[in-house]
Amino acid sequence: MGDLLLVRHGETSWALTGQHTSWTDIPLTDNGRQQARSLAPLVGGFRIGAAFTSPLRRSRETAELAGFPDAYVDPDLSEWDYGAYEGVTTVEIHRTRPGWYLFTDGVAPGPPEHPGESPEQVAERADRMLAKVDAALANNEGSVVLFAHSHFLRVLTARRLGLPASGGSMFLLATGTISRLSTEHGRPVVASWNLRP
């Protein structure tokens, strides 16, 4: 079977400022576009059987620039819904919630169309996505690549490794990077992390 490749989208202006970005559909910066283009040879070094992307512009653009313009758009790859914390930095949140930590505390409720997600709800989405990945890997047509977002991919990694959603806190993920989850003796492992050309 192939590996699971995780690509965090390229840099955005909010990634630079540390603002939580889920549904706000901001584009890549010029540097983010260059990061995405530079990933093409890395991803291209694998035989890819299936490619999926978040519906958000920053991930779709990264997929396209990395050589996967036809990646399947799957809403399960969307970023963690930050609710009331959309556009807010961790420093700002700590002013009213000292000690707050996304992976254990979740978010404050947002507007009806974006109420926010608990760590458990994000884990449920990650598990659904992993079932789709496993179905694609079972075809033995190569590896699967996912173009998505930092916090969601960190939770997905934790779930792949048999950890709770809070385990995602251990996997810092930079913009414009590729990481590889593989297996050893039939068990999931981290084979590489935060690779750039």
N, C-alpha and C positions, 0 to 999 in steps of 0.2 A: 504494500500500500504506500501511497505517497504521503507527503508531509502536509501540515497546515501552516500556511504562510500568513502572517498578520502584517498589514501595512497601515501604519498611522498616516493619515493625510498630511500634506505639507503644511508649512507655517501659514498662519493667518494673523491678522492684526490683533485679534483677541488672545491668541496663544502667546503673543509677545507681552501683552499686558497682564496675563494671568486671569482673565475674565472667564467664568464658566460659560461654555458655549454649547448648547444642545440644539434647539430648534432654530436659533437665529442663523439664517443661511448666508453667512458671509463668505466671500471668495478667498482664494489663496493670495498671498502677497507674491510679488515677483520672485522673491527668494523661495517661497513655497512652491511655485511652479518649477523653479530650477531643481529643488529637492525632488519633486515628483519625476521629472525627466531623468534625473540621475539614477533613479531606482530601476529604470527599464532593463539595464544589463543584469542587475542582480536578480530580479524576478525572472528575466528571460533565461537565466541559467538553469531553471527548473522546467520540467515537463509539466505544464499546467493542464489539468483536466477540467477545472471549473473555476470561474472567477465571480465573486459577488461584491457588491458595493452598497454602502449606505445610500439612501436617496438624497442626502444633503450634498449641496454643490461642491463643497471642499473635498469630499471623498470621491464623488463622481469625476471631478476634474483631475484628481490625483490618479485615479484608475486610467483615465484616458491618456494622460501624459506619460504614464508608466507602461503604456502599450496595450491596455485593455479597455478600448472604447465600448466594447459590447458586454462588459461585465453585467451580470444580472443584478438589478436593483432590488434589494430586499429591506423592507422597513425594520426588520428585526435587528439590523446592523446600525440603527440610529444611535446617537449618543444618549447617555443617561439623561432623562428628562429632569432638569435641575429645578423645576418649579419656580418658586420665588427667588431662587439664587441665579437665575439666568442673567448673564452679564455682570455678575458681582464677583469680586475676588475673594479668596480665602481670608485675606487680611481684613477686608470689610466685614465679612461674616463673623470673624472672631471678636469684633467690637461688641456685638450683642450676644454671641454664643461662644465664649472662651472655651477652647478645647474641642470645638466642633471638628469632626472628621467624617468626610463623605462616606467612606466605606463601612462605617459602623453606625453613623447617625442619620444617613439619608439627607433629605432636603426639606425645607419649609414649603407648605402647599402654595401652588401658584394659581394662575387663572384657570377657569374651567377647561379651556382647551389644552392647557399644559399644567396639570395638577402636581407634577413631580412624581418620581418613582422612589420606592424603597430599595435598599440593596437586594432584597429578596425578589422584587419584581424584575430588576435588571438581570438577576441570575436566571429567572424563568425564561427571559428572552434569549439569554446566552445559551441555555440548554436547548431551546428550540432551534437556534442557529447551529449548534453543534450536531443536532440530529440531521440537519440538512447537509452539513459537511460530511458526516459519516456516510450518508447515502451516496454522496458524490464520490467519496474515496472508495466505496465498495465497488464502483465501476472499474477500478484499476486502470483509469486513464491518466493518472498522474496526480500531482499535488493539487491542493485547493488554496486559492489566495483570497483573502478578505481585505477590502479597503474600507477602513472605518475610523473610529475615534478612540482616544486614549482611555478614558475611564471604562467605556464599554469593553474594549479589547482586553483590558486588565482583568475585568470580571470574567470574561470568556476564558482567559488563560487559567484563572483560578479554578473555574468549573471543569476545564479540560483535565486539570491535574488532580481533581477530586477534592478541592478545597471549597469552603463557603465563599460567598461573594466578598467578604471582608479580606480574603486572601489576596485579592487583586491589589491591595495596598503595597504588596511586596514587589510589584513589577512596574517600576517607573518606565514610561514609554515616551520617547521624544518624537517630535514631528519629523516627517519625512524619513522614517526608518522602516526596516523590515525585520521581523522576528520569525523564528521557525520553531514550531512545536512538532516533535517527532515521537518515536517510540523506542524503547529499549527493552528487550525481553517481553514484548507485549504490553508494556506499561508506558503511559504518556510521560514525556520529558521535555524540558526546554533544551533545544539543540543550539540555538543562537538567539541573541537578543539585541535590539537597538542597532542593527547594522546599517551603515551608510557606505557608499562607494569610497 
